[in-house]
Amino acid sequence: MRILVIEDDATTGDYIAQGLQQEGHTVEWSRNGRDGLIVAQTHDFDVLVVDRMLPGLDGLSLVRTLRAAKNLTPALFLTALGGVDDRIEGLNAGGDDYLVKPFAFGELSARLNALARRPQMREATVLAAGDLRMDLIARSVTRGDQEIDLMPREFALLECLLRRKGRVQTRTMLLEAVWDLNFDPQTNVVESHISRLRAKIDRPFETEIIRTVRGAGYRIDP
């Protein structure tokens, strides 16, 4: 599994990360709530391990923000707050499980495996923004009543932007998601494909769909 651990305590975080890696999982570790939220929003994980009391952004607010953005990645709260009201609050915030510190690593591992086995809500097969619609099954794109013919990379780029509607996607994020490339400062492949995409879905119409966020990247507004 790909697991994101959001834990500010160095000893606990290192213990969890090493244990999960020894079991064969890929683990990323964020040490504060704000960084953890960014990583959770911009990368795909099978499950999250979230401490409740985090610097920058507390765990409850972090999970609430993810759920509001339709991010349904299973989240396990790991915390010293073990009262009944605390557990209820965590589950109501969007948590899928709750484990109290101190904990046995074997129990943590078993709970994460159980969360990963749960069927997730069916992913949307039609993405939309304004009058732009993308049908992922039919592999078609329309704006209003006009069908738009896209090349495979253009389709993948637009899908990436639509799936993260309202959030800025940096050049590096798009390179990794669409071309499976690490950051290369010499390539302009993102810019050239954005330009070609705009020529097809923006310029023939009155309203622009793709926004440039200067110095940051690109975004499609909800």
C-alpha positions in Angstrom: 0.0 0.0 0.0 0.9 3.7 -0.3 0.5 5.1 3.1 0.8 8.7 4.3 1.7 9.2 8.0 1.0 12.7 9.4 2.6 12.7 12.8 4.7 15.5 14.5 6.4 13.3 17.1 9.7 12.2 15.6 9.9 9.0 17.7 6.4 7.8 16.9 6.6 8.8 13.2 9.9 7.0 12.7 8.6 3.9 14.5 5.5 3.8 12.3 7.3 4.5 9.1 10.0 2.0 9.6 7.5 -0.7 10.7 5.3 -0.2 7.7 8.2 -0.1 5.3 9.5 -3.4 6.7 6.1 -4.9 5.8 6.6 -3.8 2.2 4.5 -0.6 2.1 5.5 2.7 0.6 5.4 5.4 3.3 5.5 9.1 3.2 5.8 11.0 6.4 4.6 14.6 7.0 5.4 16.3 10.3 2.7 19.0 10.5 -0.9 19.4 9.5 -0.5 21.9 6.7 2.2 19.9 4.9 0.2 16.7 5.4 -2.9 18.2 3.8 -1.0 19.4 0.7 0.6 15.9 0.2 -2.7 14.2 0.8 -4.4 16.5 -1.8 -1.8 16.2 -4.5 -0.8 12.5 -4.3 -2.8 9.2 -4.3 -2.7 7.0 -1.2 -4.4 3.9 -0.1 -4.8 5.0 3.5 -3.8 7.9 5.9 -2.6 7.7 9.5 -3.4 11.1 11.1 -2.4 12.4 14.6 -5.1 14.6 16.0 -2.9 17.2 17.7 -0.7 18.5 14.9 1.1 21.9 14.5 -0.1 24.1 11.7 -3.5 22.4 11.2 -5.1 19.9 13.6 -6.0 16.4 12.4 -9.7 16.9 12.6 -9.6 20.0 10.4 -7.3 18.2 8.0 -9.6 15.3 7.5 -12.7 17.6 7.3 -11.0 19.6 4.5 -10.2 16.4 2.6 -13.8 15.1 2.9 -15.2 18.5 1.8 -13.0 18.2 -1.3 -14.4 14.7 -2.0 -11.2 13.0 -1.1 -12.3 9.7 0.3 -9.0 8.1 1.1 -9.5 6.1 4.4 -8.1 7.8 7.4 -7.1 6.4 10.8 -6.8 8.8 13.7 -3.9 7.9 15.9 -4.0 10.0 19.1 -3.6 10.1 22.9 -7.2 11.5 23.1 -9.0 8.3 24.0 -12.3 9.3 25.5 -15.6 8.2 24.0 -16.4 11.8 23.0 -13.0 12.2 21.4 -13.6 9.0 19.3 -17.0 10.2 18.3 -15.7 13.5 17.3 -13.0 11.9 15.2 -15.4 9.6 13.4 -17.9 12.5 12.8 -15.1 14.5 11.3 -14.7 11.9 8.5 -12.3 9.5 10.1 -12.7 5.8 9.3 -11.0 4.3 12.4 -9.5 5.5 15.7 -6.6 4.1 17.6 -5.4 5.4 20.9 -1.8 5.8 22.0 0.1 3.9 23.3 -0.7 1.2 20.7 0.6 -2.1 19.5 2.1 -1.9 16.0 0.5 -5.2 15.0 -3.0 -3.7 15.7 -2.1 -0.6 13.7 -1.0 -2.7 10.8 -4.1 -4.9 10.9 -6.5 -1.9 11.1 -4.7 -0.3 8.1 -5.0 -3.5 6.1 -8.7 -3.7 7.0 -9.3 -0.1 5.9 -7.6 -0.7 2.5 -9.8 -3.7 1.9 -13.0 -1.7 2.3 -14.7 -0.9 -1.0 -14.6 2.8 -1.8 -17.4 4.9 -3.3 -17.6 4.6 -7.0 -15.5 7.1 -8.8 -17.2 9.6 -11.0 -17.1 8.7 -14.7 -18.2 12.2 -15.9 -16.2 15.3 -15.0 -17.5 18.8 -15.6 -16.7 22.4 -15.2 -19.2 25.0 -16.4 -20.4 23.8 -19.8 -17.4 21.5 -20.3 -18.0 17.8 -19.9 -15.6 14.9 -20.0 -17.0 11.3 -20.3 -14.2 9.0 -19.1 -16.0 5.8 -20.4 -16.8 7.2 -23.8 -13.5 9.1 -23.9 -15.3 12.1 -25.2 -15.2 15.9 -24.4 -17.9 18.4 -25.2 -18.4 22.1 -24.5 -22.0 23.1 -24.8 -23.3 21.1 -27.8 -19.9 21.0 -29.5 -17.7 17.9 -29.4 -14.0 18.5 -29.0 -11.4 16.2 -30.4 -8.4 15.8 -28.1 -5.1 13.8 -28.5 -4.4 11.3 -25.7 -2.0 13.5 -23.8 -4.4 16.5 -24.0 -7.2 14.3 -22.7 -5.0 13.1 -19.8 -4.0 16.6 -19.0 -7.5 17.9 -19.0 -8.6 14.9 -16.9 -5.9 15.7 -14.3 -7.0 19.4 -14.1 -10.7 18.4 -13.8 -10.2 15.8 -11.1 -8.5 18.5 -9.0 -10.9 21.3 -9.9 -10.4 24.4 -7.9 -6.8 23.4 -6.9 -3.7 24.7 -8.5 -1.6 22.1 -10.3 2.0 23.0 -10.6 4.2 22.1 -13.6 5.9 19.4 -11.6 2.6 17.8 -10.5 1.4 17.7 -14.1 4.6 16.2 -15.3 4.4 13.4 -12.8 0.7 12.8 -13.3 0.5 12.9 -17.1 4.0 12.1 -18.3 5.3 10.2 -15.3 8.4 12.4 -15.4 10.4 13.9 -12.5 10.9 17.6 -12.7 13.0 18.7 -15.6 13.6 22.5 -15.8 14.5 22.2 -19.5 11.3 20.8 -20.8 8.3 22.9 -21.9 6.0 20.0 -22.6 3.4 21.1 -20.1 3.3 24.7 -21.4 3.0 23.5 -25.0 0.2 21.0 -24.2 -1.7 23.6 -22.1 -1.5 26.0 -25.1 -2.8 23.3 -27.5 -5.6 22.4 -25.0 -6.6 26.1 -24.7 -6.8 26.4 -28.5 -9.4 23.7 -28.5 -11.5 24.3 -25.3 -11.0 28.0 -24.6 -10.4 30.1 -27.7 -13.5 29.2 -29.7 -15.7 30.0 -26.7 -16.5 33.2 -24.7 -15.4 31.9 -21.3 -12.0 30.6 -20.4 -11.9 27.3 -18.5 -8.1 26.9 -17.8 -6.7 29.6 -15.6 -3.0 30.4 -15.2 -2.0 31.2 -11.6 1.1 33.3 -12.1 4.2 31.8 -10.5 2.3 28.7 -9.4 0.7 26.7 -12.1 -2.8 26.0 -13.6 -6.3 25.6 -12.3 -9.8 24.9 -13.5 -12.3 26.8 -11.3 -15.4 24.9 -10.0 
